[in-house]
Amino acid sequence: MMGAILTGAAVVGATTAVAALGKHVVLNPKATMLAPSIFRGPQDRPAIALTFDDGPSESTPKLLRVLQRYRIRATFFQCGENVRRLPEIAREVKDAGHELGNHSDSHPHFWFKSSGFIYKELARAQETIENATGVRPVLFRSPFGIRWFGMRRAQKRLGLAGVMWTAIGYDWISPAEKVVEILAPQASNGAIFCLHDGRRTWANRDISATIDAVATLAPMLLDRGFYFESVGQMIRRCPAPIEKSAIE
């Protein structure tokens, strides 16, 4: 009986350890074991990168107008399905001077998916974005921030540098005031902020919290002496070891 109890305890302990390890390497923005990525830029300048996932959406043009008002160049990680639904808005993002990144094709959870599945998701999004906009992304952010086995190889085959974040605004579940409350204290040199101009691959979703948060946050940070640049601009300014870890 005691042996059975000990064996059961060992199984529980092992399961807990595996879960903890998984949380660290799969979801931790700083982890690079499963796929190389960066989570912030160099800290020698007061630059911040605004990034937007899950677009394009029907409301993305409203966000573009806010960014134009403050002359902000941002990075948009787009989903292939959304680009196929709204190719003209994907082009509008590009034509406004923003950077386009790959956010997978259908916005799946990647854990426990095969290497082939992961590659096809990234490759189809690459093809879709390039066909619609003429731009082939060089940056990738995984949906939900989930990295998994096979992602490193897929990124390398497709020439994609992984990008995570310094801080995430939870703008898909929070009002604008809360988003600002979350992000404003985390503003620092080289910070990469994660927001969303869509909601997965769902159509006609309300992103007013995101738009209103940016409209408040942008002038606030500009007044504090920060300026904004794209993730690509940050990577190009990174010291060699950081840049290598992002693209190898």
C-alpha positions as CSV (number, residue, x, y, z in Angstrom):
1,M,0.0,0.0,0.0
2,M,2.8,2.4,1.0
3,G,4.5,1.6,-2.3
4,A,1.4,2.4,-4.2
5,I,1.1,5.7,-2.4
6,L,4.7,6.6,-3.1
7,T,4.3,5.7,-6.7
8,G,1.1,7.9,-6.9
9,A,3.0,10.8,-5.3
10,A,5.8,10.4,-7.7
11,V,3.4,10.6,-10.7
12,V,1.8,13.7,-9.3
13,G,5.1,15.3,-8.7
14,A,6.4,14.4,-12.2
15,T,3.2,15.8,-13.7
16,T,3.5,19.0,-11.7
17,A,7.1,19.4,-12.8
18,V,6.2,18.8,-16.5
19,A,3.4,21.4,-16.2
20,A,5.7,23.9,-14.7
21,L,8.4,23.3,-17.3
22,G,5.7,23.6,-20.0
23,K,4.5,26.9,-18.7
24,H,8.1,28.2,-18.7
25,V,9.1,27.1,-22.2
26,V,5.7,27.3,-24.0
27,L,4.1,30.4,-22.6
28,N,6.9,32.5,-21.1
29,P,7.6,35.5,-23.4
30,K,11.3,35.3,-22.5
31,A,11.7,31.6,-23.3
32,T,13.5,30.6,-26.5
33,M,13.9,26.8,-26.1
34,L,11.2,25.9,-28.5
35,A,11.6,28.8,-30.9
36,P,13.9,31.8,-31.0
37,S,12.3,35.1,-30.3
38,I,12.8,38.5,-28.7
39,F,10.6,40.1,-26.1
40,R,12.1,43.6,-26.0
41,G,14.5,45.8,-28.0
42,P,17.7,47.6,-26.9
43,Q,17.4,49.6,-23.8
44,D,19.7,52.5,-24.7
45,R,17.0,54.6,-26.3
46,P,13.4,55.6,-25.2
47,A,11.7,53.7,-28.0
48,I,8.6,51.6,-27.6
49,A,7.1,49.3,-30.2
50,L,3.3,49.0,-30.4
51,T,2.2,45.7,-31.9
52,F,-1.3,44.5,-32.9
53,D,-2.3,40.9,-33.3
54,D,-5.3,39.1,-34.9
55,G,-6.1,41.6,-37.7
56,P,-7.0,42.9,-40.0
57,S,-10.5,43.5,-38.9
58,E,-13.4,45.7,-40.0
59,S,-12.3,48.3,-37.4
60,T,-8.6,48.4,-38.2
61,P,-9.0,51.6,-40.3
62,K,-10.2,53.4,-37.2
63,L,-7.0,52.4,-35.4
64,L,-4.9,53.5,-38.3
65,R,-6.4,57.0,-38.0
66,V,-5.3,57.2,-34.4
67,L,-1.8,56.0,-35.2
68,Q,-1.6,58.5,-38.0
69,R,-2.6,61.3,-35.7
70,Y,0.4,60.6,-33.5
71,R,2.7,59.6,-36.4
72,I,3.2,56.2,-35.0
73,R,4.6,53.3,-37.1
74,A,3.5,50.0,-35.6
75,T,3.8,46.3,-36.3
76,F,0.7,44.3,-37.3
77,F,0.8,40.5,-36.9
78,Q,-2.0,39.4,-39.3
79,C,-3.9,36.1,-39.6
80,G,-4.2,34.6,-43.1
81,E,-7.9,34.0,-42.7
82,N,-8.5,37.6,-41.9
83,V,-6.4,38.8,-44.7
84,R,-8.3,36.7,-47.2
85,R,-11.6,38.1,-45.8
86,L,-10.3,41.7,-45.8
87,P,-7.5,42.0,-48.3
88,E,-8.2,45.7,-48.9
89,I,-7.7,46.5,-45.2
90,A,-4.5,44.5,-45.1
91,R,-3.2,46.6,-47.9
92,E,-4.4,49.8,-46.1
93,V,-2.2,48.8,-43.2
94,K,0.8,48.4,-45.4
95,D,0.1,51.6,-47.4
96,A,-0.1,53.5,-44.2
97,G,3.6,52.6,-43.6
98,H,3.1,50.0,-40.9
99,E,5.1,46.7,-40.7
100,L,3.3,43.4,-41.4
101,G,4.0,40.2,-39.5
102,N,2.8,36.7,-39.6
103,H,0.3,35.5,-36.9
104,S,-0.5,32.1,-38.4
105,D,-3.3,31.3,-40.8
106,S,-6.3,30.3,-38.5
107,H,-5.1,31.4,-35.0
108,P,-4.9,27.9,-33.5
109,H,-3.5,26.7,-30.2
110,F,-0.2,25.1,-31.3
111,W,0.4,22.9,-28.3
112,F,0.3,19.2,-29.1
113,K,0.1,20.0,-32.8
114,S,2.5,18.3,-35.3
115,S,5.5,20.0,-36.9
116,G,3.7,19.6,-40.3
117,F,0.6,21.4,-39.0
118,I,2.7,24.3,-37.5
119,Y,4.6,24.7,-40.8
120,K,1.4,24.7,-42.9
121,E,-0.2,27.4,-40.7
122,L,2.8,29.7,-40.9
123,A,3.4,29.0,-44.6
124,R,-0.2,29.6,-45.7
125,A,-0.3,32.9,-43.8
126,Q,3.0,34.0,-45.5
127,E,1.5,33.2,-48.9
128,T,-1.8,35.0,-48.2
129,I,-0.2,38.1,-46.8
130,E,2.3,38.3,-49.6
131,N,-0.4,37.8,-52.3
132,A,-2.7,40.5,-50.8
133,T,-0.1,43.1,-49.9
134,G,3.1,42.4,-51.8
135,V,4.9,42.1,-48.5
136,R,6.5,38.8,-47.3
137,P,6.7,39.0,-43.5
138,V,10.0,38.4,-41.7
139,L,8.5,38.5,-38.2
140,F,6.2,36.0,-36.5
141,R,4.2,36.0,-33.3
142,S,2.5,32.8,-32.3
143,P,-1.2,32.9,-31.4
144,F,-1.7,33.1,-27.6
145,G,2.1,33.3,-27.3
146,I,2.3,29.5,-27.5
147,R,5.5,28.0,-28.8
148,W,5.7,24.3,-29.5
149,F,8.0,21.6,-30.9
150,G,8.5,22.2,-34.6
151,M,8.1,25.9,-34.5
152,R,11.8,26.6,-34.5
153,R,12.2,24.7,-37.8
154,A,9.2,26.3,-39.4
155,Q,10.5,29.8,-38.6
156,K,13.9,28.9,-40.0
157,R,12.4,27.5,-43.2
158,L,10.3,30.5,-43.7
159,G,12.8,33.1,-42.7
160,L,10.8,34.3,-39.7
161,A,12.1,36.0,-36.6
162,G,10.0,35.3,-33.5
163,V,8.6,38.2,-31.5
164,M,6.9,38.0,-28.1
165,W,6.3,41.0,-25.8
166,T,7.5,42.9,-22.8
167,A,3.9,43.7,-21.7
168,I,0.4,42.6,-22.9
169,G,-2.6,44.9,-22.5
170,Y,-5.4,42.3,-22.2
171,D,-7.4,44.6,-24.4
172,W,-9.7,41.7,-25.6
173,I,-11.2,41.4,-22.1
174,S,-10.5,44.8,-20.5
175,P,-11.9,48.3,-20.9
176,A,-9.6,51.0,-22.3
177,E,-8.9,52.5,-18.9
178,K,-7.7,49.2,-17.6
179,V,-5.5,48.6,-20.6
180,V,-3.8,52.0,-20.0
181,E,-3.5,51.1,-16.3
182,I,-1.7,47.9,-17.2
183,L,0.7,49.2,-19.9
184,A,1.6,52.7,-18.8
185,P,3.7,51.6,-15.7
186,Q,5.5,49.1,-17.9
187,A,6.7,51.6,-20.5
188,S,10.5,51.5,-20.6
189,N,13.3,51.7,-23.2
190,G,12.9,49.0,-25.8
191,A,9.5,47.8,-24.5
192,I,7.3,45.8,-27.0
193,F,3.6,46.2,-26.2
194,C,1.1,43.6,-27.4
195,L,-2.4,44.7,-28.3
196,H,-5.0,43.5,-30.8
197,D,-6.8,45.0,-33.8
198,G,-9.0,42.0,-34.2
199,R,-10.3,39.1,-32.1
200,R,-8.9,35.8,-33.4
201,T,-10.5,35.2,-36.9
202,W,-14.0,36.4,-35.9
203,A,-15.7,39.0,-38.0
204,N,-17.1,42.4,-36.9
205,R,-15.7,42.3,-33.3
206,D,-15.7,45.3,-31.1
207,I,-12.1,46.6,-30.7
208,S,-13.1,50.0,-29.3
209,A,-11.2,49.3,-26.1
210,T,-8.0,48.9,-28.1
211,I,-8.6,52.1,-30.1
212,D,-9.5,54.2,-27.1
213,A,-6.5,52.8,-25.1
214,V,-4.1,53.7,-27.9
215,A,-5.6,57.2,-28.2
216,T,-4.9,57.7,-24.5
217,L,-1.6,55.9,-24.2
218,A,0.1,57.4,-27.2
219,P,0.1,61.1,-26.1
220,M,0.8,60.1,-22.5
221,L,4.0,58.2,-23.5
222,L,5.1,60.9,-26.0
223,D,4.8,63.5,-23.1
224,R,7.0,61.2,-21.0
225,G,9.7,61.4,-23.6
226,F,9.2,58.1,-25.4
227,Y,8.8,57.6,-29.2
228,F,7.5,54.8,-31.2
229,E,9.1,52.5,-33.8
230,S,8.3,49.2,-35.4
231,V,9.7,45.9,-34.1
232,G,11.8,45.6,-37.3
233,Q,13.4,48.9,-36.6
234,M,14.2,47.7,-33.1
235,I,15.7,44.4,-34.3
236,R,17.9,46.2,-36.7
237,R,19.3,48.3,-33.9
238,C,19.8,45.4,-31.6
239,P,23.4,44.3,-30.6
240,A,24.5,41.3,-32.7
241,P,23.8,38.6,-30.0
242,I,20.1,39.7,-29.6
243,E,19.6,39.9,-33.4
244,K,21.2,36.4,-33.9
245,S,19.0,34.8,-31.2
246,A,15.9,36.2,-33.0
247,I,16.6,34.9,-36.4
248,E,18.8,31.8,-36.1
